[in-house]
Amino acid sequence: MAGMVLRKTGVILLTILKWILQAALMALKLALGIVKLFLLLLALVMRIVLTMAGVSAGRR
């Protein structure tokens, strides 16, 4: 009887731990996606700025 209770408790704890790990991995994936998007936007802005600076420097 006690073994059954301990087994069920262990299964519940492992399930909760699995959920926590899945949530942590999803949060990490989301954070990395946000960083990737930020870097892409930064590269786009820098390309535009450098192009405008190059055009203005070329006309002088």
C-alpha positions in Angstrom: 0.0 0.0 0.0 2.7 2.4 1.0 4.7 1.5 -2.1 1.8 2.3 -4.3 1.4 5.7 -2.6 5.1 6.5 -3.0 5.0 5.4 -6.7 2.0 7.6 -7.5 3.6 10.5 -5.7 6.8 10.0 -7.7 4.9 9.9 -10.9 3.1 13.1 -10.0 6.3 14.8 -9.1 8.0 13.7 -12.3 5.1 15.0 -14.3 5.2 18.4 -12.6 9.0 18.5 -13.2 8.4 17.7 -16.9 5.9 20.5 -17.2 8.3 22.9 -15.5 11.1 21.9 -17.9 8.9 22.2 -20.9 7.8 25.7 -19.8 11.5 26.7 -19.3 12.5 25.4 -22.7 9.6 27.3 -24.3 10.6 30.5 -22.5 14.2 30.0 -23.7 13.0 29.4 -27.2 10.9 32.5 -27.1 13.8 34.6 -25.7 16.2 33.4 -28.4 13.6 34.2 -31.1 13.2 37.7 -29.7 17.0 38.2 -29.7 17.2 36.9 -33.3 14.5 39.3 -34.4 16.2 42.2 -32.6 19.5 41.4 -34.3 17.8 41.2 -37.7 16.1 44.6 -37.2 19.4 46.1 -35.9 21.2 44.8 -39.0 18.5 46.3 -41.3 18.7 49.7 -39.5 22.5 49.7 -39.7 22.4 48.8 -43.4 20.0 51.7 -44.0 22.1 54.1 -42.0 25.3 53.1 -43.7 23.7 53.3 -47.1 22.4 56.8 -46.4 25.8 57.9 -45.0 27.5 56.4 -48.0 25.2 58.2 -50.4 25.7 61.6 -48.6 29.4 61.1 -48.5 29.5 60.2 -52.2 27.7 63.4 -53.2 30.2 65.7 -51.5 
